[in-house]
Amino acid sequence: MARHGVKLAMPGEASLPQPMRLAAFYSIMRFWKYHALGNDYLVLDPADAPRAPSPAKVVRICHRHFGLGSDGILYGPSKVKGADFGLRIFNPDGSEAEKSGNGLRIFARYLRDRKRVKEKPFTVHTPGGVVSCAVAKGGRKITVEMGRVSFQSRDIPVNLPGPAHEVVDEQIDVAGAPYRFYAATVGNPHCVLPLNEISPDLARRLGPVLETHPWFPNRTNVQLLKILDRNNIQIEIWERGAGYTLASGSSSSAAAAVARKMGACDEHITVHMPGGKLQIRVADDYAITMTGPATRVGEYRLDDEAMK
């Protein structure tokens, strides 16, 4: 039986009472959708789905036409040692990300909306490290201590000739032309190209080539960086596993760190992206504090039919 486009019973469950059939169906197909400056994620709670979705299921769920549509899935919270909550982050191509600044802000907002946290800071474990989050009263302003940026080739990683070193203002050939670039990690890899002019078209042209460049064994996120003044930068983003993206917290963190490394910007930097602005503080040791919004879109229940 179907009602409002949602199938009420899963195959093989006809003998269950109606409330149990509903609970069993919804237990693996309930999502909360949020966006962070246009970068949208679906939150899947382990309380509803004891196992994380397979890569193939992630691709189908995230598909804009055949699924619910999103830039990724946040699977959490889980119980972990050394942090208040655990989180796994899946890209729309089915791969798993080490860290996501926008994803962390969305996850923090989800925890607040579900009344699992209050205004007191809390910690979240990701494969890219443990971060501290705080959600301001009202839930719209979230601050995340993203960790310390490293430019060391072995940390990112970047496979360059010679001994390990900071990847700062080096040359890389892309689409038949040489570009200067910086490589950095804030728990996930980034390739930043400082340019006088940037555009979405240029990001779409250079991004996929740089993402899969042989120097980056784990692939990389890509940012085209334009310095506006001592406290403002503009970026265009090609996100690893997702493609062209309106906004990214980790990309903002890496690009702001590069701007300070260049000596072009001061400690407090506003990052301008197509989806909006983030506030980034780059400390003297390149520890990053990110502050920005996360917006609730709605609650979704995906029909089992969509997964076939």
Contacts in CASP RR format, 6 or more apart in sequence:
PFRMAT RR
TARGET T0000
AUTHOR 0000-0000-0000
METHOD contacts of the structure
MODEL  1
MARHGVKLAMPGEASLPQPMRLAAFYSIMRFWKYHALGNDYLVLDPADAP
RAPSPAKVVRICHRHFGLGSDGILYGPSKVKGADFGLRIFNPDGSEAEKS
GNGLRIFARYLRDRKRVKEKPFTVHTPGGVVSCAVAKGGRKITVEMGRVS
FQSRDIPVNLPGPAHEVVDEQIDVAGAPYRFYAATVGNPHCVLPLNEISP
DLARRLGPVLETHPWFPNRTNVQLLKILDRNNIQIEIWERGAGYTLASGS
SSSAAAAVARKMGACDEHITVHMPGGKLQIRVADDYAITMTGPATRVGEY
RLDDEAMK
1 7 0 8 1.000
1 8 0 8 1.000
1 9 0 8 1.000
2 8 0 8 1.000
5 303 0 8 1.000
6 301 0 8 1.000
6 303 0 8 1.000
7 25 0 8 1.000
7 303 0 8 1.000
7 304 0 8 1.000
7 305 0 8 1.000
8 18 0 8 1.000
8 21 0 8 1.000
8 22 0 8 1.000
8 25 0 8 1.000
9 16 0 8 1.000
9 21 0 8 1.000
9 25 0 8 1.000
10 21 0 8 1.000
10 24 0 8 1.000
10 25 0 8 1.000
10 304 0 8 1.000
13 20 0 8 1.000
13 21 0 8 1.000
13 24 0 8 1.000
13 25 0 8 1.000
14 21 0 8 1.000
16 24 0 8 1.000
25 304 0 8 1.000
26 48 0 8 1.000
26 301 0 8 1.000
27 48 0 8 1.000
27 49 0 8 1.000
28 48 0 8 1.000
28 49 0 8 1.000
29 48 0 8 1.000
29 49 0 8 1.000
29 301 0 8 1.000
29 302 0 8 1.000
29 303 0 8 1.000
29 304 0 8 1.000
30 44 0 8 1.000
30 45 0 8 1.000
30 48 0 8 1.000
30 299 0 8 1.000
30 300 0 8 1.000
30 301 0 8 1.000
30 302 0 8 1.000
31 42 0 8 1.000
31 43 0 8 1.000
31 44 0 8 1.000
31 61 0 8 1.000
31 68 0 8 1.000
31 73 0 8 1.000
31 299 0 8 1.000
31 300 0 8 1.000
31 301 0 8 1.000
31 302 0 8 1.000
32 42 0 8 1.000
32 43 0 8 1.000
32 45 0 8 1.000
32 110 0 8 1.000
32 113 0 8 1.000
32 296 0 8 1.000
32 298 0 8 1.000
32 299 0 8 1.000
32 300 0 8 1.000
33 40 0 8 1.000
33 41 0 8 1.000
33 42 0 8 1.000
33 43 0 8 1.000
33 68 0 8 1.000
33 70 0 8 1.000
33 296 0 8 1.000
33 297 0 8 1.000
33 298 0 8 1.000
33 299 0 8 1.000
33 300 0 8 1.000
34 40 0 8 1.000
34 41 0 8 1.000
34 43 0 8 1.000
34 106 0 8 1.000
34 109 0 8 1.000
34 110 0 8 1.000
34 294 0 8 1.000
34 295 0 8 1.000
34 296 0 8 1.000
34 297 0 8 1.000
34 298 0 8 1.000
35 41 0 8 1.000
35 106 0 8 1.000
35 294 0 8 1.000
35 295 0 8 1.000
35 297 0 8 1.000
36 101 0 8 1.000
36 102 0 8 1.000
36 103 0 8 1.000
36 105 0 8 1.000
36 106 0 8 1.000
36 247 0 8 1.000
36 249 0 8 1.000
36 292 0 8 1.000
36 293 0 8 1.000
36 294 0 8 1.000
36 295 0 8 1.000
37 102 0 8 1.000
37 246 0 8 1.000
37 247 0 8 1.000
37 273 0 8 1.000
37 275 0 8 1.000
37 276 0 8 1.000
37 277 0 8 1.000
37 278 0 8 1.000
37 292 0 8 1.000
37 293 0 8 1.000
38 246 0 8 1.000
38 247 0 8 1.000
38 275 0 8 1.000
39 71 0 8 1.000
39 102 0 8 1.000
39 103 0 8 1.000
39 245 0 8 1.000
39 246 0 8 1.000
39 247 0 8 1.000
39 248 0 8 1.000
39 275 0 8 1.000
40 69 0 8 1.000
40 70 0 8 1.000
40 71 0 8 1.000
40 72 0 8 1.000
40 297 0 8 1.000
41 70 0 8 1.000
41 71 0 8 1.000
41 72 0 8 1.000
41 73 0 8 1.000
41 74 0 8 1.000
41 100 0 8 1.000
41 102 0 8 1.000
41 103 0 8 1.000
41 106 0 8 1.000
42 61 0 8 1.000
42 62 0 8 1.000
42 68 0 8 1.000
42 69 0 8 1.000
42 70 0 8 1.000
42 72 0 8 1.000
42 73 0 8 1.000
42 74 0 8 1.000
42 300 0 8 1.000
43 73 0 8 1.000
43 74 0 8 1.000
43 76 0 8 1.000
43 106 0 8 1.000
43 107 0 8 1.000
43 110 0 8 1.000
44 52 0 8 1.000
44 53 0 8 1.000
44 73 0 8 1.000
44 74 0 8 1.000
44 75 0 8 1.000
44 76 0 8 1.000
45 76 0 8 1.000
45 77 0 8 1.000
46 52 0 8 1.000
46 75 0 8 1.000
46 76 0 8 1.000
46 77 0 8 1.000
46 78 0 8 1.000
49 75 0 8 1.000
52 75 0 8 1.000
52 88 0 8 1.000
52 90 0 8 1.000
53 61 0 8 1.000
53 73 0 8 1.000
53 75 0 8 1.000
53 90 0 8 1.000
55 90 0 8 1.000
55 94 0 8 1.000
55 95 0 8 1.000
56 94 0 8 1.000
57 307 0 8 1.000
58 72 0 8 1.000
58 73 0 8 1.000
58 90 0 8 1.000
58 91 0 8 1.000
58 92 0 8 1.000
58 94 0 8 1.000
59 92 0 8 1.000
59 93 0 8 1.000
59 94 0 8 1.000
60 66 0 8 1.000
60 67 0 8 1.000
60 306 0 8 1.000
60 307 0 8 1.000
61 67 0 8 1.000
61 68 0 8 1.000
61 69 0 8 1.000
61 70 0 8 1.000
61 73 0 8 1.000
61 302 0 8 1.000
61 307 0 8 1.000
62 68 0 8 1.000
62 69 0 8 1.000
62 70 0 8 1.000
62 71 0 8 1.000
62 72 0 8 1.000
62 73 0 8 1.000
62 92 0 8 1.000
62 94 0 8 1.000
63 69 0 8 1.000
63 92 0 8 1.000
66 306 0 8 1.000
67 302 0 8 1.000
67 306 0 8 1.000
68 300 0 8 1.000
68 302 0 8 1.000
69 92 0 8 1.000
70 92 0 8 1.000
71 91 0 8 1.000
71 92 0 8 1.000
71 239 0 8 1.000
71 242 0 8 1.000
71 245 0 8 1.000
72 89 0 8 1.000
72 90 0 8 1.000
72 91 0 8 1.000
72 92 0 8 1.000
72 242 0 8 1.000
73 89 0 8 1.000
73 90 0 8 1.000
74 87 0 8 1.000
74 88 0 8 1.000
74 89 0 8 1.000
74 90 0 8 1.000
74 103 0 8 1.000
74 106 0 8 1.000
74 107 0 8 1.000
74 110 0 8 1.000
75 87 0 8 1.000
75 88 0 8 1.000
75 89 0 8 1.000
75 90 0 8 1.000
76 85 0 8 1.000
76 86 0 8 1.000
76 87 0 8 1.000
76 88 0 8 1.000
76 107 0 8 1.000
77 85 0 8 1.000
77 86 0 8 1.000
77 87 0 8 1.000
77 107 0 8 1.000
77 111 0 8 1.000
77 116 0 8 1.000
77 124 0 8 1.000
78 85 0 8 1.000
78 86 0 8 1.000
78 87 0 8 1.000
78 88 0 8 1.000
79 86 0 8 1.000
80 86 0 8 1.000
80 125 0 8 1.000
82 123 0 8 1.000
82 125 0 8 1.000
82 130 0 8 1.000
83 123 0 8 1.000
83 124 0 8 1.000
83 125 0 8 1.000
83 130 0 8 1.000
84 117 0 8 1.000
84 122 0 8 1.000
84 123 0 8 1.000
84 124 0 8 1.000
85 107 0 8 1.000
85 111 0 8 1.000
85 116 0 8 1.000
85 122 0 8 1.000
85 123 0 8 1.000
85 124 0 8 1.000
85 125 0 8 1.000
86 124 0 8 1.000
86 125 0 8 1.000
86 126 0 8 1.000
87 104 0 8 1.000
87 107 0 8 1.000
87 124 0 8 1.000
87 125 0 8 1.000
87 126 0 8 1.000
88 96 0 8 1.000
88 126 0 8 1.000
88 127 0 8 1.000
89 96 0 8 1.000
89 97 0 8 1.000
89 98 0 8 1.000
89 99 0 8 1.000
89 100 0 8 1.000
89 103 0 8 1.000
89 126 0 8 1.000
89 127 0 8 1.000
90 96 0 8 1.000
90 97 0 8 1.000
91 97 0 8 1.000
91 239 0 8 1.000
91 240 0 8 1.000
91 241 0 8 1.000
91 242 0 8 1.000
92 241 0 8 1.000
92 242 0 8 1.000
93 241 0 8 1.000
93 242 0 8 1.000
94 241 0 8 1.000
95 240 0 8 1.000
95 241 0 8 1.000
96 127 0 8 1.000
97 127 0 8 1.000
97 188 0 8 1.000
97 240 0 8 1.000
97 241 0 8 1.000
98 126 0 8 1.000
98 127 0 8 1.000
98 128 0 8 1.000
98 129 0 8 1.000
98 187 0 8 1.000
98 188 0 8 1.000
99 126 0 8 1.000
99 127 0 8 1.000
99 128 0 8 1.000
99 129 0 8 1.000
99 131 0 8 1.000
99 146 0 8 1.000
99 186 0 8 1.000
99 187 0 8 1.000
99 188 0 8 1.000
99 250 0 8 1.000
100 126 0 8 1.000
100 188 0 8 1.000
100 248 0 8 1.000
100 249 0 8 1.000
100 250 0 8 1.000
101 144 0 8 1.000
101 146 0 8 1.000
101 248 0 8 1.000
101 249 0 8 1.000
101 250 0 8 1.000
101 253 0 8 1.000
101 290 0 8 1.000
102 247 0 8 1.000
102 248 0 8 1.000
102 249 0 8 1.000
102 250 0 8 1.000
102 294 0 8 1.000
103 249 0 8 1.000
104 124 0 8 1.000
104 126 0 8 1.000
104 131 0 8 1.000
104 133 0 8 1.000
104 144 0 8 1.000
104 146 0 8 1.000
105 133 0 8 1.000
105 142 0 8 1.000
105 144 0 8 1.000
105 249 0 8 1.000
105 290 0 8 1.000
105 292 0 8 1.000
105 293 0 8 1.000
105 294 0 8 1.000
106 294 0 8 1.000
107 124 0 8 1.000
107 133 0 8 1.000
108 117 0 8 1.000
108 122 0 8 1.000
108 124 0 8 1.000
108 133 0 8 1.000
108 134 0 8 1.000
108 135 0 8 1.000
108 142 0 8 1.000
108 144 0 8 1.000
108 294 0 8 1.000
109 135 0 8 1.000
109 139 0 8 1.000
109 142 0 8 1.000
109 294 0 8 1.000
109 296 0 8 1.000
111 117 0 8 1.000
111 122 0 8 1.000
111 135 0 8 1.000
112 118 0 8 1.000
112 135 0 8 1.000
112 139 0 8 1.000
113 139 0 8 1.000
113 296 0 8 1.000
117 135 0 8 1.000
119 134 0 8 1.000
119 135 0 8 1.000
119 136 0 8 1.000
119 137 0 8 1.000
120 134 0 8 1.000
121 132 0 8 1.000
121 133 0 8 1.000
121 134 0 8 1.000
122 132 0 8 1.000
122 133 0 8 1.000
122 134 0 8 1.000
123 130 0 8 1.000
123 131 0 8 1.000
123 132 0 8 1.000
123 133 0 8 1.000
124 130 0 8 1.000
124 131 0 8 1.000
124 132 0 8 1.000
124 133 0 8 1.000
128 187 0 8 1.000
128 188 0 8 1.000
129 147 0 8 1.000
129 187 0 8 1.000
131 144 0 8 1.000
131 145 0 8 1.000
131 146 0 8 1.000
131 147 0 8 1.000
132 144 0 8 1.000
132 145 0 8 1.000
133 142 0 8 1.000
133 143 0 8 1.000
133 144 0 8 1.000
133 145 0 8 1.000
134 142 0 8 1.000
134 143 0 8 1.000
135 141 0 8 1.000
135 142 0 8 1.000
136 142 0 8 1.000
136 143 0 8 1.000
139 294 0 8 1.000
140 293 0 8 1.000
140 294 0 8 1.000
140 295 0 8 1.000
141 291 0 8 1.000
141 292 0 8 1.000
141 293 0 8 1.000
142 291 0 8 1.000
142 292 0 8 1.000
142 293 0 8 1.000
142 294 0 8 1.000
143 289 0 8 1.000
143 290 0 8 1.000
143 291 0 8 1.000
143 292 0 8 1.000
144 289 0 8 1.000
144 290 0 8 1.000
144 291 0 8 1.000
145 287 0 8 1.000
145 288 0 8 1.000
145 289 0 8 1.000
146 186 0 8 1.000
146 249 0 8 1.000
146 250 0 8 1.000
146 253 0 8 1.000
146 287 0 8 1.000
146 288 0 8 1.000
146 289 0 8 1.000
146 290 0 8 1.000
147 186 0 8 1.000
147 187 0 8 1.000
147 287 0 8 1.000
147 288 0 8 1.000
148 186 0 8 1.000
148 285 0 8 1.000
148 286 0 8 1.000
148 287 0 8 1.000
148 288 0 8 1.000
149 184 0 8 1.000
149 185 0 8 1.000
149 186 0 8 1.000
149 253 0 8 1.000
149 254 0 8 1.000
149 257 0 8 1.000
149 282 0 8 1.000
149 286 0 8 1.000
149 287 0 8 1.000
149 288 0 8 1.000
150 156 0 8 1.000
150 184 0 8 1.000
150 185 0 8 1.000
150 286 0 8 1.000
151 166 0 8 1.000
151 167 0 8 1.000
151 168 0 8 1.000
151 182 0 8 1.000
151 183 0 8 1.000
151 184 0 8 1.000
151 261 0 8 1.000
152 164 0 8 1.000
152 165 0 8 1.000
152 166 0 8 1.000
152 167 0 8 1.000
153 159 0 8 1.000
153 160 0 8 1.000
153 164 0 8 1.000
153 165 0 8 1.000
153 166 0 8 1.000
153 167 0 8 1.000
153 183 0 8 1.000
154 164 0 8 1.000
155 185 0 8 1.000
156 167 0 8 1.000
156 183 0 8 1.000
156 184 0 8 1.000
156 185 0 8 1.000
156 189 0 8 1.000
156 190 0 8 1.000
156 216 0 8 1.000
156 220 0 8 1.000
157 189 0 8 1.000
157 216 0 8 1.000
157 217 0 8 1.000
157 218 0 8 1.000
158 167 0 8 1.000
158 183 0 8 1.000
158 189 0 8 1.000
158 215 0 8 1.000
158 216 0 8 1.000
159 214 0 8 1.000
159 215 0 8 1.000
159 216 0 8 1.000
159 217 0 8 1.000
160 167 0 8 1.000
160 170 0 8 1.000
160 215 0 8 1.000
167 181 0 8 1.000
167 182 0 8 1.000
167 183 0 8 1.000
167 184 0 8 1.000
168 182 0 8 1.000
168 261 0 8 1.000
169 180 0 8 1.000
169 181 0 8 1.000
169 182 0 8 1.000
169 262 0 8 1.000
170 180 0 8 1.000
170 181 0 8 1.000
170 182 0 8 1.000
170 183 0 8 1.000
171 178 0 8 1.000
171 179 0 8 1.000
171 180 0 8 1.000
171 181 0 8 1.000
172 178 0 8 1.000
172 179 0 8 1.000
172 181 0 8 1.000
172 191 0 8 1.000
172 210 0 8 1.000
172 213 0 8 1.000
172 215 0 8 1.000
173 179 0 8 1.000
174 206 0 8 1.000
174 209 0 8 1.000
174 210 0 8 1.000
174 213 0 8 1.000
175 205 0 8 1.000
175 206 0 8 1.000
175 209 0 8 1.000
179 193 0 8 1.000
179 195 0 8 1.000
179 206 0 8 1.000
180 193 0 8 1.000
180 194 0 8 1.000
181 191 0 8 1.000
181 192 0 8 1.000
181 193 0 8 1.000
182 191 0 8 1.000
182 192 0 8 1.000
182 194 0 8 1.000
182 258 0 8 1.000
182 261 0 8 1.000
182 262 0 8 1.000
183 189 0 8 1.000
183 190 0 8 1.000
183 191 0 8 1.000
183 192 0 8 1.000
183 216 0 8 1.000
183 220 0 8 1.000
184 190 0 8 1.000
184 192 0 8 1.000
184 254 0 8 1.000
184 257 0 8 1.000
184 258 0 8 1.000
185 254 0 8 1.000
186 250 0 8 1.000
186 253 0 8 1.000
186 254 0 8 1.000
186 257 0 8 1.000
186 288 0 8 1.000
187 250 0 8 1.000
188 221 0 8 1.000
188 240 0 8 1.000
188 250 0 8 1.000
189 216 0 8 1.000
189 218 0 8 1.000
189 219 0 8 1.000
189 220 0 8 1.000
189 221 0 8 1.000
189 240 0 8 1.000
190 220 0 8 1.000
190 221 0 8 1.000
190 222 0 8 1.000
190 223 0 8 1.000
190 250 0 8 1.000
190 251 0 8 1.000
190 254 0 8 1.000
190 255 0 8 1.000
191 210 0 8 1.000
191 213 0 8 1.000
191 216 0 8 1.000
191 220 0 8 1.000
191 221 0 8 1.000
191 222 0 8 1.000
191 223 0 8 1.000
192 222 0 8 1.000
192 223 0 8 1.000
192 225 0 8 1.000
192 254 0 8 1.000
192 255 0 8 1.000
192 258 0 8 1.000
193 206 0 8 1.000
193 210 0 8 1.000
193 222 0 8 1.000
193 223 0 8 1.000
193 224 0 8 1.000
193 225 0 8 1.000
194 225 0 8 1.000
194 226 0 8 1.000
194 227 0 8 1.000
194 258 0 8 1.000
194 262 0 8 1.000
195 202 0 8 1.000
195 224 0 8 1.000
195 225 0 8 1.000
195 226 0 8 1.000
196 226 0 8 1.000
197 226 0 8 1.000
198 224 0 8 1.000
198 225 0 8 1.000
198 226 0 8 1.000
198 234 0 8 1.000
198 235 0 8 1.000
198 236 0 8 1.000
199 224 0 8 1.000
199 236 0 8 1.000
200 236 0 8 1.000
200 244 0 8 1.000
200 274 0 8 1.000
202 224 0 8 1.000
202 236 0 8 1.000
203 222 0 8 1.000
203 224 0 8 1.000
203 236 0 8 1.000
203 237 0 8 1.000
203 238 0 8 1.000
203 244 0 8 1.000
204 238 0 8 1.000
204 244 0 8 1.000
206 222 0 8 1.000
206 224 0 8 1.000
206 238 0 8 1.000
207 222 0 8 1.000
207 238 0 8 1.000
207 243 0 8 1.000
208 238 0 8 1.000
208 243 0 8 1.000
210 216 0 8 1.000
210 220 0 8 1.000
210 222 0 8 1.000
210 238 0 8 1.000
211 219 0 8 1.000
211 220 0 8 1.000
211 221 0 8 1.000
211 222 0 8 1.000
211 238 0 8 1.000
211 240 0 8 1.000
211 241 0 8 1.000
211 243 0 8 1.000
212 219 0 8 1.000
213 220 0 8 1.000
219 240 0 8 1.000
219 241 0 8 1.000
220 240 0 8 1.000
221 237 0 8 1.000
221 238 0 8 1.000
221 239 0 8 1.000
221 240 0 8 1.000
221 248 0 8 1.000
221 250 0 8 1.000
221 251 0 8 1.000
221 254 0 8 1.000
222 237 0 8 1.000
222 238 0 8 1.000
222 239 0 8 1.000
222 240 0 8 1.000
223 235 0 8 1.000
223 236 0 8 1.000
223 237 0 8 1.000
223 238 0 8 1.000
223 251 0 8 1.000
223 254 0 8 1.000
223 255 0 8 1.000
224 235 0 8 1.000
224 236 0 8 1.000
224 237 0 8 1.000
225 233 0 8 1.000
225 234 0 8 1.000
225 235 0 8 1.000
225 255 0 8 1.000
225 258 0 8 1.000
225 259 0 8 1.000
226 233 0 8 1.000
226 234 0 8 1.000
226 235 0 8 1.000
227 233 0 8 1.000
227 259 0 8 1.000
227 262 0 8 1.000
227 264 0 8 1.000
227 265 0 8 1.000
228 234 0 8 1.000
228 272 0 8 1.000
230 264 0 8 1.000
230 265 0 8 1.000
230 266 0 8 1.000
231 265 0 8 1.000
231 266 0 8 1.000
231 268 0 8 1.000
231 269 0 8 1.000
231 270 0 8 1.000
232 265 0 8 1.000
232 269 0 8 1.000
232 270 0 8 1.000
232 272 0 8 1.000
233 255 0 8 1.000
233 256 0 8 1.000
233 259 0 8 1.000
233 265 0 8 1.000
233 269 0 8 1.000
233 270 0 8 1.000
233 271 0 8 1.000
233 272 0 8 1.000
234 271 0 8 1.000
234 272 0 8 1.000
234 273 0 8 1.000
235 251 0 8 1.000
235 252 0 8 1.000
235 255 0 8 1.000
235 271 0 8 1.000
235 272 0 8 1.000
235 273 0 8 1.000
236 273 0 8 1.000
236 274 0 8 1.000
237 244 0 8 1.000
237 245 0 8 1.000
237 246 0 8 1.000
237 247 0 8 1.000
237 248 0 8 1.000
237 251 0 8 1.000
237 273 0 8 1.000
238 244 0 8 1.000
238 245 0 8 1.000
239 245 0 8 1.000
239 248 0 8 1.000
239 251 0 8 1.000
245 251 0 8 1.000
246 273 0 8 1.000
246 274 0 8 1.000
246 275 0 8 1.000
246 276 0 8 1.000
247 273 0 8 1.000
247 274 0 8 1.000
247 275 0 8 1.000
247 276 0 8 1.000
247 278 0 8 1.000
248 273 0 8 1.000
249 278 0 8 1.000
249 290 0 8 1.000
252 271 0 8 1.000
252 273 0 8 1.000
252 278 0 8 1.000
252 280 0 8 1.000
252 290 0 8 1.000
253 280 0 8 1.000
253 288 0 8 1.000
253 290 0 8 1.000
255 271 0 8 1.000
256 265 0 8 1.000
256 269 0 8 1.000
256 271 0 8 1.000
256 280 0 8 1.000
256 282 0 8 1.000
256 288 0 8 1.000
257 282 0 8 1.000
257 286 0 8 1.000
257 288 0 8 1.000
259 265 0 8 1.000
259 269 0 8 1.000
259 282 0 8 1.000
260 266 0 8 1.000
260 267 0 8 1.000
260 269 0 8 1.000
260 282 0 8 1.000
260 286 0 8 1.000
261 286 0 8 1.000
265 282 0 8 1.000
267 281 0 8 1.000
267 282 0 8 1.000
267 283 0 8 1.000
267 284 0 8 1.000
268 279 0 8 1.000
268 280 0 8 1.000
268 281 0 8 1.000
269 279 0 8 1.000
269 280 0 8 1.000
269 281 0 8 1.000
269 282 0 8 1.000
270 277 0 8 1.000
270 278 0 8 1.000
270 279 0 8 1.000
270 280 0 8 1.000
271 277 0 8 1.000
271 278 0 8 1.000
271 279 0 8 1.000
271 280 0 8 1.000
278 290 0 8 1.000
278 291 0 8 1.000
278 292 0 8 1.000
279 290 0 8 1.000
279 291 0 8 1.000
279 292 0 8 1.000
280 288 0 8 1.000
280 289 0 8 1.000
280 290 0 8 1.000
280 291 0 8 1.000
281 288 0 8 1.000
281 289 0 8 1.000
281 291 0 8 1.000
282 288 0 8 1.000
283 289 0 8 1.000
END
